Amino acid sequence: MENRVGVIGIIITDREKQAHRVNEVLTEFGEIIVGRMGIPYREKNISVVALIVDGDTDTLGALTGKLGLIPGVKVKSALIPTQPRPASG
């Protein structure tokens, strides 16, 4: 399976109702998240989250798919192919 590295942008349009659901999904996929920056834009009741990710295409697709199913959440990604990570141990 081919690994990819890139950025996933997430916009949460109803921050107060949906941010906890987004965080639950991100926790579930924590092993592929290299970095995360989240900015709450309180005046507009939205949040913008940027993720740096490194994972196989199936896992990345599952992450973006689950996020995209949450009402009020928009997801876009930009990914490039890379070499797989070596097994730890």
DRENTORKOL-3810 file (N, C-alpha, C; in nm, 4 decimals):
REM DRENTORKOL-3810
@n.u->0.0846; n.v->-0.1180; n.w->0.0000; ca.u->0.0000; ca.v->0.0000; ca.w->0.0000; c.u->0.0889; c.v->0.1240; c.w->0.0000
@n.u->0.0541; n.v->0.2194; n.w->-0.0825; ca.u->0.1353; ca.v->0.3402; ca.w->-0.0969; c.u->0.1063; c.v->0.4405; c.w->0.0154
@n.u->0.2139; n.v->0.4929; n.w->0.0760; ca.u->0.1995; ca.v->0.5968; ca.w->0.1774; c.u->0.1977; c.v->0.7336; c.w->0.1120
@n.u->0.1316; n.v->0.8248; n.w->0.1798; ca.u->0.1244; ca.v->0.9631; ca.w->0.1335; c.u->0.1477; c.v->1.0562; c.w->0.2519
@n.u->0.2079; n.v->1.1702; n.w->0.2212; ca.u->0.2286; ca.v->1.2760; ca.w->0.3197; c.u->0.1608; c.v->1.3997; c.w->0.2654
@n.u->0.1016; n.v->1.4775; n.w->0.3542; ca.u->0.0375; ca.v->1.5990; ca.w->0.3067; c.u->-0.0368; c.v->1.6710; c.w->0.4163
@n.u->-0.1255; n.v->1.7562; n.w->0.3727; ca.u->-0.2043; ca.v->1.8383; ca.w->0.4639; c.u->-0.3528; c.v->1.8122; c.w->0.4387
@n.u->-0.4273; n.v->1.8076; n.w->0.5478; ca.u->-0.5734; ca.v->1.7985; ca.w->0.5409; c.u->-0.6278; c.v->1.9234; c.w->0.6075
@n.u->-0.7088; n.v->1.9979; n.w->0.5342; ca.u->-0.7730; ca.v->2.1175; ca.w->0.5876; c.u->-0.9163; c.v->2.0862; c.w->0.6268
@n.u->-0.9546; n.v->2.1297; n.w->0.7448; ca.u->-1.0889; ca.v->2.1035; ca.w->0.7967; c.u->-1.1496; c.v->2.2361; c.w->0.8400
@n.u->-1.2719; n.v->2.2630; n.w->0.7931; ca.u->-1.3469; ca.v->2.3801; ca.w->0.8393; c.u->-1.4727; c.v->2.3293; c.w->0.9078
@n.u->-1.4896; n.v->2.3701; n.w->1.0320; ca.u->-1.6058; ca.v->2.3306; ca.w->1.1115; c.u->-1.6970; c.v->2.4527; c.w->1.1182
@n.u->-1.8135; n.v->2.4436; n.w->1.0542; ca.u->-1.8999; ca.v->2.5616; ca.w->1.0425; c.u->-1.9918; c.v->2.5824; c.w->1.1619
@n.u->-2.0046; n.v->2.4842; n.w->1.2477; ca.u->-2.0808; ca.v->2.5016; ca.w->1.3716; c.u->-1.9925; c.v->2.4519; c.w->1.4855
@n.u->-1.8966; n.v->2.5341; n.w->1.5209; ca.u->-1.7896; ca.v->2.4975; ca.w->1.6130; c.u->-1.8421; c.v->2.4414; c.w->1.7447
@n.u->-1.9389; n.v->2.5064; n.w->1.8034; ca.u->-1.9866; ca.v->2.4650; ca.w->1.9353; c.u->-2.0532; c.v->2.3282; c.w->1.9330
@n.u->-2.1197; n.v->2.2920; n.w->1.8243; ca.u->-2.1893; ca.v->2.1637; ca.w->1.8175; c.u->-2.1027; c.v->2.0508; c.w->1.7637
@n.u->-2.0082; n.v->2.0801; n.w->1.6750; ca.u->-1.9395; ca.v->1.9729; ca.w->1.6036; c.u->-1.7929; c.v->1.9531; c.w->1.6390
@n.u->-1.7311; n.v->2.0460; n.w->1.7081; ca.u->-1.5871; ca.v->2.0344; ca.w->1.7365; c.u->-1.5544; c.v->1.9075; c.w->1.8134
@n.u->-1.6393; n.v->1.8684; n.w->1.9082; ca.u->-1.6105; ca.v->1.7471; ca.w->1.9860; c.u->-1.6144; c.v->1.6223; c.w->1.8986
@n.u->-1.7045; n.v->1.6190; n.w->1.7998; ca.u->-1.7113; ca.v->1.5027; ca.w->1.7088; c.u->-1.5871; c.v->1.4958; c.w->1.6216
@n.u->-1.5406; n.v->1.6108; n.w->1.5747; ca.u->-1.4172; ca.v->1.6139; ca.w->1.4953; c.u->-1.3006; c.v->1.5644; c.w->1.5801
@n.u->-1.2905; n.v->1.6107; n.w->1.7040; ca.u->-1.1819; ca.v->1.5684; ca.w->1.7918; c.u->-1.1853; c.v->1.4182; c.w->1.8188
@n.u->-1.3037; n.v->1.3597; n.w->1.8293; ca.u->-1.3150; ca.v->1.2142; ca.w->1.8481; c.u->-1.2560; c.v->1.1388; c.w->1.7287
@n.u->-1.2872; n.v->1.1846; n.w->1.6088; ca.u->-1.2338; ca.v->1.1202; ca.w->1.4882; c.u->-1.0822; c.v->1.1381; c.w->1.4812
@n.u->-1.0332; n.v->1.2571; n.w->1.5105; ca.u->-0.8893; ca.v->1.2817; ca.w->1.5062; c.u->-0.8153; c.v->1.1946; c.w->1.6063
@n.u->-0.8739; n.v->1.1740; n.w->1.7232; ca.u->-0.8128; ca.v->1.0860; ca.w->1.8230; c.u->-0.8062; c.v->0.9427; c.w->1.7710
@n.u->-0.9104; n.v->0.8990; n.w->1.7046; ca.u->-0.9149; ca.v->0.7640; ca.w->1.6476; c.u->-0.8025; c.v->0.7415; c.w->1.5458
@n.u->-0.7640; n.v->0.8460; n.w->1.4725; ca.u->-0.6627; ca.v->0.8350; ca.w->1.3676; c.u->-0.5303; c.v->0.9003; c.w->1.4085
@n.u->-0.5075; n.v->0.9138; n.w->1.5373; ca.u->-0.3896; ca.v->0.9832; ca.w->1.5881; c.u->-0.2570; c.v->0.9285; c.w->1.5392
@n.u->-0.2510; n.v->0.8005; n.w->1.5056; ca.u->-0.1236; ca.v->0.7405; ca.w->1.4631; c.u->-0.0737; c.v->0.7924; c.w->1.3288
@n.u->-0.1602; n.v->0.8531; n.w->1.2479; ca.u->-0.1141; ca.v->0.9064; ca.w->1.1183; c.u->-0.1017; c.v->1.0588; c.w->1.1202
@n.u->-0.1368; n.v->1.1225; n.w->1.2308; ca.u->-0.1296; ca.v->1.2683; ca.w->1.2408; c.u->0.0075; c.v->1.3075; c.w->1.2951
@n.u->0.0853; n.v->1.3760; n.w->1.2107; ca.u->0.2192; ca.v->1.4212; ca.w->1.2482; c.u->0.2116; c.v->1.5528; c.w->1.3254
@n.u->0.1210; n.v->1.6407; n.w->1.2842; ca.u->0.1053; ca.v->1.7704; ca.w->1.3490; c.u->-0.0354; c.v->1.8232; c.w->1.3277
@n.u->-0.0739; n.v->1.9150; n.w->1.4148; ca.u->-0.2098; ca.v->1.9685; ca.w->1.4082; c.u->-0.2090; c.v->2.1132; c.w->1.4554
@n.u->-0.2816; n.v->2.1984; n.w->1.3829; ca.u->-0.3014; ca.v->2.3365; ca.w->1.4247; c.u->-0.4503; c.v->2.3671; c.w->1.4115
@n.u->-0.5107; n.v->2.4106; n.w->1.5190; ca.u->-0.6519; ca.v->2.4448; ca.w->1.5163; c.u->-0.6730; c.v->2.5876; c.w->1.5619
@n.u->-0.7502; n.v->2.6619; n.w->1.4855; ca.u->-0.7776; ca.v->2.8017; ca.w->1.5163; c.u->-0.9290; c.v->2.8206; c.w->1.5317
@n.u->-0.9760; n.v->2.8493; n.w->1.6532; ca.u->-1.1180; ca.v->2.8819; ca.w->1.6689; c.u->-1.1426; c.v->3.0274; c.w->1.6284
@n.u->-1.2350; n.v->3.0481; n.w->1.5383; ca.u->-1.2706; ca.v->3.1829; ca.w->1.4939; c.u->-1.4055; c.v->3.2143; c.w->1.5583
@n.u->-1.4003; n.v->3.2537; n.w->1.6836; ca.u->-1.5197; ca.v->3.2668; ca.w->1.7664; c.u->-1.6228; c.v->3.3647; c.w->1.7102
@n.u->-1.5766; n.v->3.4745; n.w->1.6529; ca.u->-1.6696; ca.v->3.5747; ca.w->1.6004; c.u->-1.7592; c.v->3.5187; c.w->1.4895
@n.u->-1.7094; n.v->3.4186; n.w->1.4189; ca.u->-1.7860; ca.v->3.3584; ca.w->1.3086; c.u->-1.8422; c.v->3.2211; c.w->1.3460
@n.u->-1.8133; n.v->3.1730; n.w->1.4695; ca.u->-1.8538; ca.v->3.0409; ca.w->1.5171; c.u->-1.8046; c.v->2.9290; c.w->1.4243
@n.u->-1.6811; n.v->2.9430; n.w->1.3757; ca.u->-1.6197; ca.v->2.8370; ca.w->1.2960; c.u->-1.4821; c.v->2.8060; c.w->1.3544
@n.u->-1.4299; n.v->2.6925; n.w->1.3168; ca.u->-1.2917; ca.v->2.6568; ca.w->1.3490; c.u->-1.2248; c.v->2.6095; c.w->1.2214
@n.u->-1.0969; n.v->2.6395; n.w->1.2098; ca.u->-1.0170; ca.v->2.5932; ca.w->1.0975; c.u->-0.9049; c.v->2.5075; c.w->1.1557
@n.u->-0.8924; n.v->2.3856; n.w->1.1041; ca.u->-0.7922; ca.v->2.2918; ca.w->1.1526; c.u->-0.7061; c.v->2.2488; c.w->1.0343
@n.u->-0.5747; n.v->2.2486; n.w->1.0540; ca.u->-0.4814; ca.v->2.1975; ca.w->0.9539; c.u->-0.4078; c.v->2.0788; c.w->1.0149
@n.u->-0.4088; n.v->1.9669; n.w->0.9436; ca.u->-0.3389; ca.v->1.8470; ca.w->0.9880; c.u->-0.2248; c.v->1.8168; c.w->0.8923
@n.u->-0.1097; n.v->1.7786; n.w->0.9465; ca.u->-0.0032; ca.v->1.7206; ca.w->0.8669; c.u->-0.0136; c.v->1.5702; c.w->0.8901
@n.u->-0.0247; n.v->1.4935; n.w->0.7829; ca.u->-0.0496; ca.v->1.3504; ca.w->0.7952; c.u->0.0533; c.v->1.2686; c.w->0.7176
@n.u->0.0706; n.v->1.1443; n.w->0.7607; ca.u->0.1581; ca.v->1.0474; ca.w->0.6940; c.u->0.0945; c.v->0.9103; c.w->0.7133
@n.u->0.0381; n.v->0.8563; n.w->0.6062; ca.u->-0.0287; ca.v->0.7272; ca.w->0.6186; c.u->-0.0600; c.v->0.6663; c.w->0.4843
@n.u->-0.1126; n.v->0.5444; n.w->0.4877; ca.u->-0.1495; ca.v->0.4775; ca.w->0.3629; c.u->-0.2822; c.v->0.5337; c.w->0.3117
@n.u->-0.3074; n.v->0.5099; n.w->0.1850; ca.u->-0.4231; ca.v->0.5713; ca.w->0.1200; c.u->-0.5551; c.v->0.5259; c.w->0.1809
@n.u->-0.5644; n.v->0.4007; n.w->0.2233; ca.u->-0.6887; ca.v->0.3533; ca.w->0.2840; c.u->-0.7179; c.v->0.4249; c.w->0.4152
@n.u->-0.6163; n.v->0.4397; n.w->0.4988; ca.u->-0.6357; ca.v->0.5051; ca.w->0.6282; c.u->-0.6668; c.v->0.6531; c.w->0.6107
@n.u->-0.5958; n.v->0.7194; n.w->0.5198; ca.u->-0.6230; ca.v->0.8605; ca.w->0.4936; c.u->-0.7644; c.v->0.8799; c.w->0.4392
@n.u->-0.8060; n.v->0.7899; n.w->0.3516; ca.u->-0.9420; ca.v->0.7968; ca.w->0.2981; c.u->-1.0470; c.v->0.7746; c.w->0.4051
@n.u->-1.0195; n.v->0.6829; n.w->0.4983; ca.u->-1.1130; ca.v->0.6585; ca.w->0.6079; c.u->-1.1237; c.v->0.7816; c.w->0.6973
@n.u->-1.0104; n.v->0.8459; n.w->0.7248; ca.u->-1.0103; ca.v->0.9672; ca.w->0.8070; c.u->-1.0920; c.v->1.0775; c.w->0.7410
@n.u->-1.0608; n.v->1.1094; n.w->0.6167; ca.u->-1.1327; ca.v->1.2185; ca.w->0.5498; c.u->-1.2797; c.v->1.1832; c.w->0.5280
@n.u->-1.3081; n.v->1.0562; n.w->0.5031; ca.u->-1.4469; ca.v->1.0135; ca.w->0.4864; c.u->-1.5284; c.v->1.0308; c.w->0.6134
@n.u->-1.4728; n.v->0.9889; n.w->0.7276; ca.u->-1.5449; ca.v->1.0041; ca.w->0.8546; c.u->-1.5651; c.v->1.1505; c.w->0.8895
@n.u->-1.4625; n.v->1.2319; n.w->0.8661; ca.u->-1.4777; ca.v->1.3749; ca.w->0.8930; c.u->-1.5847; c.v->1.4363; c.w->0.8048
@n.u->-1.5855; n.v->1.3995; n.w->0.6761; ca.u->-1.6805; ca.v->1.4552; ca.w->0.5814; c.u->-1.8251; c.v->1.4178; c.w->0.6090
@n.u->-1.8469; n.v->1.3114; n.w->0.6861; ca.u->-1.9829; ca.v->1.2710; ca.w->0.7206; c.u->-2.0426; c.v->1.3518; c.w->0.8354
@n.u->-1.9602; n.v->1.4284; n.w->0.9044; ca.u->-2.0089; ca.v->1.5090; ca.w->1.0161; c.u->-2.0767; c.v->1.6341; c.w->0.9598
@n.u->-2.2029; n.v->1.6578; n.w->0.9968; ca.u->-2.2717; ca.v->1.7773; ca.w->0.9458; c.u->-2.1953; c.v->1.9047; c.w->0.9822
@n.u->-2.1840; n.v->1.9953; n.w->0.8854; ca.u->-2.1177; ca.v->2.1222; ca.w->0.9097; c.u->-1.9668; c.v->2.1165; c.w->0.9033
@n.u->-1.9118; n.v->2.0070; n.w->0.8512; ca.u->-1.7664; ca.v->1.9918; ca.w->0.8407; c.u->-1.7283; c.v->1.9765; c.w->0.6939
@n.u->-1.6336; n.v->2.0579; n.w->0.6489; ca.u->-1.5809; ca.v->2.0509; ca.w->0.5126; c.u->-1.4350; c.v->2.0080; c.w->0.5207
@n.u->-1.3941; n.v->1.9178; n.w->0.4318; ca.u->-1.2592; ca.v->1.8603; ca.w->0.4354; c.u->-1.1982; c.v->1.8648; c.w->0.2958
@n.u->-1.0733; n.v->1.9081; n.w->0.2877; ca.u->-0.9964; ca.v->1.9054; ca.w->0.1636; c.u->-0.8565; c.v->1.8559; c.w->0.1960
@n.u->-0.7957; n.v->1.7845; n.w->0.1023; ca.u->-0.6607; ca.v->1.7341; ca.w->0.1285; c.u->-0.5706; c.v->1.7558; c.w->0.0080
@n.u->-0.4420; n.v->1.7692; n.w->0.0374; ca.u->-0.3369; ca.v->1.7761; ca.w->-0.0643; c.u->-0.2287; c.v->1.6794; c.w->-0.0195
@n.u->-0.2080; n.v->1.5721; n.w->-0.0973; ca.u->-0.1190; ca.v->1.4635; ca.w->-0.0575; c.u->-0.0229; c.v->1.4279; c.w->-0.1697
@n.u->0.0976; n.v->1.3838; n.w->-0.1306; ca.u->0.1942; ca.v->1.3351; ca.w->-0.2289; c.u->0.2404; c.v->1.1956; c.w->-0.1862
@n.u->0.2755; n.v->1.1101; n.w->-0.2834; ca.u->0.3241; ca.v->0.9765; ca.w->-0.2486; c.u->0.4633; c.v->0.9824; c.w->-0.1863
@n.u->0.4877; n.v->0.8913; n.w->-0.0919; ca.u->0.6186; ca.v->0.8810; ca.w->-0.0254; c.u->0.6519; c.v->0.7342; c.w->-0.0046
@n.u->0.7691; n.v->0.7099; n.w->0.0486; ca.u->0.8084; ca.v->0.5750; ca.w->0.0859; c.u->0.7389; c.v->0.5374; c.w->0.2162
@n.u->0.7015; n.v->0.4099; n.w->0.2327; ca.u->0.6407; ca.v->0.3675; ca.w->0.3588; c.u->0.7353; c.v->0.3883; c.w->0.4763
@n.u->0.6767; n.v->0.4140; n.w->0.5931; ca.u->0.7554; ca.v->0.4270; ca.w->0.7156; c.u->0.8090; c.v->0.2914; c.w->0.7560
@n.u->0.9319; n.v->0.2867; n.w->0.8063; ca.u->0.9853; ca.v->0.1590; ca.w->0.8538; c.u->0.9100; c.v->0.1123; c.w->0.9772
@n.u->0.8971; n.v->-0.0203; n.w->0.9923; ca.u->0.8308; ca.v->-0.0757; ca.w->1.1088; c.u->0.9114; c.v->-0.0445; c.w->1.2329
@n.u->0.8425; n.v->-0.0094; n.w->1.3419; ca.u->0.9142; ca.v->0.0197; ca.w->1.4660; c.u->0.9450; c.v->-0.1102; c.w->1.5386
@n.u->1.0541; n.v->-0.1081; n.w->1.6130; ca.u->1.0847; ca.v->-0.2266; ca.w->1.6931; c.u->1.2162; c.v->-0.2828; c.w->1.6708
END
